[in-house]
């Protein structure tokens, strides 16, 4: 399975005879899964269905889903304001004989502010349930499209990560091949260090001499760190092959790679090996930056 990114964007839309709607789904990096759903008042049941679908689809990332409703496509219904009409007719009757009046026209009455009122049609339960299902289906469609977008971004990440791992592999091999890590060169440096130690303290006790030798060996030999780097690189290839939600483990592996490269640099007394170690640190940091986007 391919690596999955935590970043992406998707949209899904739908409509019926009374309204149209649009779902927008966004996802960014996150340490865990955080799903946030925003819907207009009255659509709480849809919110729960979409939230559950997102929670089952994704493992990590901050996922935001928002629903926008547009009712402009549905023709409004009107009713006559009977109370206002009675007031207008009563006022005309009261004015009869005081001023010259004409019988009110239909156009004039309807032009009175508030004479016509919009009516919210009462929708039967079956129609409301059908719309709720359609809204939920559109939300789930947006989630599926977001998953595709995250997978496409994951494929691009996978290529970048593979290049970084290849670079780290090459640098580790260079470190293994460096003169400073060869057994003969290591023994020669140890002989020189021992000669300097004995020259400084000719009467050094044998027990103390053994301790100093062990200390020198531990301080200068980086072969163990390089072997662990190779093991971590093999683990990185395993995670790449596994794919899916491996971001947390990959991040931990980057920490271990960085730890070993730091030790190589701190132990190295050879300029060439130090340069390789610094290049390793830079490559591992670049890998870690990309891993922050992996689910």
Phi, psi and omega in degrees: 000139183286160175293150179245135175275164175258002181249142179175169178213144178206161179217146175217146184225160177200172179198163170218197185287347184249336184199167171235161184211158180222131172256134171241133182236127179232151180215134176227176184297149176197151181290330178221190180268125177228110182255125177237129183236128177243123178225155176296160179301138180098356182243029183298325179296323177295320180303314182296319181294317182289321178299317180296321179295319179294320181295329179278340183273321188245157179249327181218160177115155174267107185254126179242129179235130181228139181248129176244129181252135177236114181260006186293339182282344182270126179294134181287156174252144183236157171219155181280136176278094186298321182296318179292321178299315179299322179294317180296315180293322178294322179294321178296318180296321179295329183274350180298129182094341179264323178225162179281122182233154174247152176303136182295140177270160178299318181297320181294318179296316181291339180281348179294131183299126179091356181292326177253132180242140175284146183240127173277113182293138178280122183264138181288163187296323181296317180294320179295320178294320178297319179294320179300319178295321179294319178297317179296319180297320178294321177297317179293326175297319178296322178296317178297320178293324177295321178297321178295317180297320178293324178293320179296318177294325177298324178295321177293320177298320183301319179295318179295315182296319179299321178295319179295319179296321178298319178297315179297320178299314180297319179293323178295319177295321177298320179295320178298324183275350182298148180303325185294341182259359181284142184304316183294318178295322179296318179295322180296317178297324180293319178297319179296318180295320179295319179297317178296322180293316180291327178293323180286324181224083183299329183264027182297125179300153182299319180298317178294324179298317178298318179297318180294321178298314179299321179295318179296319179298314181295327183284333189250343184269117181252008183297324179296317178297321179292324176296320178292325175300317178298320179295320179293324177296319177298321178295324178296319177296323178297317179295322177298320180290326180289317178065204180059221187272078181245010186300317181298313181293325178294321179296317177297320179297323177297323177298318179292319176299317180294322179299314182292320179294325176297319180293320177302314180295319183289329180278333189293133172245013181248131184299315182297316180293323178297319178297318178297317180299319178294320177296323176299314180301317180296317181294321179293322178294321176296321176297316182298322179299320179287326181295334179299341180267355185273136180298000000 
